[in-house]
Amino acid sequence: MFSFFKKKKIVPHIRLSGVIGNVGKFKQGIDFSSQEEIISKAFALKKAACVAITINSPGGSPVQSHLIYNFIRQQAKKNKKKVIVFAEDVAASGGYLIACAGDEIYANSSSIVGSIGVIYSSFGFTELIKKIGVERRVHTAGKNKSTLDPFLDEKKEDIERLKNIQLDLHKNFIDVVEKSRGLKLKKSEIELFSGEFWSGRKAKELGLIDDIGDANQILKEKFGEDVVIKKFEKQKSWLSKKLSSSNDHLDQLANALDEKSVWQRYGL
């Protein structure tokens, strides 16, 4: 008689961590160009039982979020692979939009999930430049070329124009969530699309995620204790490491503050 060994199931595991988009001069967050090849390779693994994606992101660029979301769904359809997404500390704003590429979404009970909205923030320096005796001079061709200049008083028409753009972006975000989560969403209890965010446990009650659990736990439950989890993650290049250790400490500080400000919206 012949004995046959049961082959272990393989699950490619993509990790997306950081602010979405380019952050600072030398530091790069999650963007489509840096993740396209990794995502393609993970889905190309023919014997894979599914594709797992871990997300730890407070959001960022809506364009990059949509590009990554769309590419994951295209690859899933092309390769006929199920996608299981896991949220770590945060899957908020654009991070949650990408999470919606999953057929199933899991999170830790203490994860921050949601923030389905659009934000724009800036500063106003009009009083400051008056005090120090500086005059702002702006010359344009096209009456709307200069919009929301921080050194000039806000104009009502500029704010209305920005609001209309934000409403368009917000609708696109809502469409993705409703397409992904469908009848799982519990809309009657809370306004899900107000920009509010919740703990993983509350997100489960609202239908924003399917259940509580981490990647190792859930993948072993689904595919057995001996499942092989093959990691796919963008590695920092030698040049990138060199640049980030440059002597331009002021630039490094600006980069860190820029990124930190996005994380701090969620208490991190």
VMD Tcl script that draws the C-alpha trace (Angstrom):
set ca {
  {0.00 0.00 0.00}
  {1.08 3.54 -0.69}
  {0.95 6.22 2.01}
  {0.24 9.77 1.08}
  {1.31 12.77 3.12}
  {-1.19 15.53 3.50}
  {0.26 18.72 2.03}
  {0.26 21.77 4.26}
  {-1.91 24.65 3.15}
  {-0.14 27.89 2.25}
  {-1.52 31.37 2.91}
  {0.35 34.42 1.57}
  {0.19 37.21 4.14}
  {0.59 40.84 3.01}
  {1.35 43.48 5.64}
  {0.38 47.13 5.03}
  {1.57 49.43 7.79}
  {1.81 53.21 8.01}
  {0.20 56.37 6.72}
  {-1.22 56.00 3.20}
  {0.63 58.08 0.62}
  {4.10 59.65 0.53}
  {5.13 61.01 3.91}
  {7.91 63.57 4.03}
  {10.94 63.87 1.77}
  {12.64 60.54 2.42}
  {10.03 58.48 4.22}
  {7.39 56.58 2.31}
  {4.12 55.30 3.66}
  {1.74 52.86 1.96}
  {1.18 53.71 -1.70}
  {0.12 51.79 -4.78}
  {3.45 51.90 -6.63}
  {5.34 50.41 -3.69}
  {2.75 47.68 -3.03}
  {1.67 46.66 -6.55}
  {4.41 44.04 -7.06}
  {4.01 42.57 -3.57}
  {0.24 42.23 -3.95}
  {0.65 40.66 -7.42}
  {3.17 38.08 -6.12}
  {0.96 37.12 -3.19}
  {-2.07 36.50 -5.41}
  {0.04 34.64 -7.98}
  {0.82 31.88 -5.47}
  {-1.27 29.20 -7.20}
  {-1.62 26.76 -4.33}
  {-2.63 29.43 -1.81}
  {-5.75 28.68 0.20}
  {-6.57 32.42 0.30}
  {-4.72 35.73 0.63}
  {-4.44 37.35 4.06}
  {-3.80 41.08 4.52}
  {-2.93 42.79 7.79}
  {-3.57 46.53 7.94}
  {-2.25 48.97 10.50}
  {-3.02 52.42 9.15}
  {-4.75 55.63 10.29}
  {-5.46 56.58 6.66}
  {-4.03 59.25 4.40}
  {-4.40 59.73 0.66}
  {-7.90 58.83 -0.63}
  {-6.51 58.23 -4.14}
  {-3.84 55.76 -2.98}
  {-6.42 54.03 -0.75}
  {-8.76 53.53 -3.72}
  {-5.95 52.35 -6.01}
  {-4.84 49.69 -3.53}
  {-8.44 48.64 -2.76}
  {-9.29 48.29 -6.47}
  {-6.09 46.38 -7.25}
  {-6.70 43.87 -4.45}
  {-10.24 43.23 -5.71}
  {-9.00 42.88 -9.31}
  {-6.34 40.37 -8.26}
  {-8.83 38.44 -6.14}
  {-11.21 38.12 -9.09}
  {-8.45 37.31 -11.60}
  {-6.86 34.60 -9.42}
  {-10.13 33.40 -7.85}
  {-8.81 33.92 -4.35}
  {-10.67 34.77 -1.18}
  {-9.27 37.76 0.76}
  {-9.19 37.84 4.57}
  {-8.22 41.15 6.19}
  {-6.94 41.70 9.74}
  {-6.87 45.10 11.47}
  {-4.14 45.69 14.05}
  {-3.98 48.91 16.12}
  {-5.87 50.96 13.54}
  {-7.83 50.43 10.33}
  {-9.33 53.88 10.04}
  {-10.27 56.26 7.23}
  {-8.25 55.12 4.16}
  {-6.99 52.17 6.20}
  {-10.57 50.95 6.62}
  {-11.29 51.63 2.95}
  {-8.49 49.21 2.02}
  {-9.80 46.73 4.61}
  {-13.08 46.68 2.67}
  {-11.23 44.76 -0.07}
  {-11.56 41.74 2.22}
  {-14.30 39.12 1.85}
  {-13.95 38.87 5.64}
  {-12.56 41.45 8.08}
  {-11.24 40.68 11.58}
  {-9.83 42.95 14.29}
  {-8.62 42.91 17.87}
  {-11.29 43.90 20.39}
  {-9.22 47.03 21.14}
  {-8.45 47.95 17.51}
  {-9.64 51.33 16.24}
  {-11.95 50.86 13.25}
  {-14.01 53.21 11.07}
  {-13.60 56.98 10.59}
  {-15.57 56.87 7.34}
  {-15.19 60.50 6.41}
  {-12.96 63.11 4.77}
  {-10.80 65.67 6.55}
  {-8.86 68.77 5.53}
  {-6.80 70.72 8.06}
  {-4.67 73.84 7.84}
  {-3.57 76.91 9.80}
  {-4.39 80.61 9.56}
  {-1.56 83.11 9.93}
  {-3.34 86.37 9.01}
  {-3.02 87.95 12.48}
  {0.59 86.85 12.83}
  {1.80 88.50 9.62}
  {-0.02 91.70 10.59}
  {1.83 91.80 13.91}
  {5.25 91.32 12.32}
  {4.53 93.78 9.50}
  {4.49 91.36 6.57}
  {2.30 91.97 3.52}
  {1.08 88.94 1.55}
  {1.16 89.44 -2.27}
  {-0.56 86.91 -4.54}
  {-1.05 87.33 -8.31}
  {-2.98 84.72 -10.33}
  {-4.36 84.05 -13.79}
  {-7.72 82.49 -12.97}
  {-9.78 83.90 -10.10}
  {-9.89 80.58 -8.19}
  {-6.21 79.71 -8.58}
  {-5.44 80.78 -5.01}
  {-7.69 78.88 -2.61}
  {-7.56 78.78 1.21}
  {-4.22 80.57 1.41}
  {-3.16 80.34 5.11}
  {-1.81 83.91 4.98}
  {-5.10 85.42 3.74}
  {-8.60 85.54 5.23}
  {-10.82 82.59 4.29}
  {-13.36 83.20 1.54}
  {-16.85 81.75 1.76}
  {-16.73 80.53 -1.85}
  {-13.42 78.73 -1.21}
  {-14.89 76.86 1.76}
  {-18.00 75.90 -0.24}
  {-15.83 74.62 -3.10}
  {-13.75 72.53 -0.68}
  {-16.91 71.17 0.97}
  {-18.29 70.03 -2.40}
  {-15.07 68.15 -3.15}
  {-15.16 66.56 0.31}
  {-18.77 65.46 -0.23}
  {-17.79 63.77 -3.50}
  {-14.89 61.95 -1.83}
  {-17.11 60.97 1.11}
  {-19.73 59.50 -1.23}
  {-17.04 57.43 -2.98}
  {-15.91 56.10 0.41}
  {-19.49 55.25 1.45}
  {-20.08 53.43 -1.85}
  {-17.04 51.21 -1.22}
  {-18.16 50.36 2.33}
  {-21.74 49.59 1.31}
  {-20.57 47.44 -1.62}
  {-18.18 45.52 0.61}
  {-20.25 45.07 3.77}
  {-23.76 45.09 2.27}
  {-26.46 43.74 4.56}
  {-23.93 43.16 7.36}
  {-24.01 46.89 8.21}
  {-26.23 47.89 11.15}
  {-27.26 51.38 10.08}
  {-30.25 51.92 12.38}
  {-28.31 52.24 15.65}
  {-25.53 54.74 14.80}
  {-24.66 57.02 11.90}
  {-21.88 54.89 10.43}
  {-20.67 57.47 7.93}
  {-20.22 60.46 10.24}
  {-16.45 60.05 10.53}
  {-16.74 58.48 13.99}
  {-14.52 55.53 14.91}
  {-15.02 52.63 17.31}
  {-13.27 49.78 19.12}
  {-13.03 46.45 17.33}
  {-15.73 44.99 19.57}
  {-18.18 47.78 18.76}
  {-17.21 47.63 15.07}
  {-18.30 43.97 15.07}
  {-21.71 44.93 16.51}
  {-22.07 47.56 13.76}
  {-21.15 45.12 10.99}
  {-17.97 46.94 10.01}
  {-15.99 43.77 10.72}
  {-16.97 40.09 10.83}
  {-15.36 38.95 14.06}
  {-12.63 39.37 16.67}
  {-9.30 37.61 16.08}
  {-5.73 37.94 14.83}
  {-4.11 36.51 11.70}
  {-2.34 33.53 13.29}
  {-5.39 32.49 15.28}
  {-7.97 32.81 12.50}
  {-5.81 31.28 9.76}
  {-5.02 28.25 11.95}
  {-8.69 27.82 12.80}
  {-9.62 27.92 9.11}
  {-6.74 25.96 7.55}
  {-5.27 23.85 10.36}
  {-2.48 24.20 12.91}
  {0.17 23.32 10.33}
  {-0.83 26.06 7.86}
  {2.20 27.80 6.33}
  {1.85 31.59 6.50}
  {4.16 33.09 3.86}
  {4.93 36.76 4.56}
  {4.89 39.42 1.85}
  {6.05 42.86 3.01}
  {7.94 45.73 1.42}
  {11.47 45.89 2.79}
  {13.24 49.20 3.23}
  {16.00 49.55 0.65}
  {19.64 50.24 1.56}
  {19.41 53.70 -0.02}
  {16.22 54.50 1.87}
  {17.88 53.52 5.15}
  {20.88 55.71 4.33}
  {18.71 58.69 3.51}
  {16.63 58.31 6.66}
  {19.82 58.37 8.74}
  {21.04 61.59 7.10}
  {22.23 64.57 9.13}
  {19.21 66.65 8.18}
  {17.63 66.37 11.62}
  {15.15 69.16 10.97}
  {13.77 67.31 7.93}
  {13.55 64.08 9.93}
  {11.70 65.88 12.71}
  {9.23 67.41 10.23}
  {8.60 63.97 8.71}
  {8.02 62.40 12.12}
  {5.64 65.16 13.22}
  {3.73 64.97 9.94}
  {3.14 61.24 10.33}
  {2.56 61.40 14.10}
  {-0.21 63.97 13.66}
  {-2.21 61.49 11.55}
  {-1.81 58.66 14.09}
  {-2.74 60.95 16.99}
  {-6.25 61.44 15.64}
  {-6.87 57.96 17.06}
  {-5.01 58.40 20.34}
  {-1.79 56.71 19.19}
}
mol new
graphics top color blue
foreach p $ca { graphics top sphere $p radius 0.5 }
foreach p [lrange $ca 0 end-1] q [lrange $ca 1 end] { graphics top cylinder $p $q radius 0.2 }
display resetview
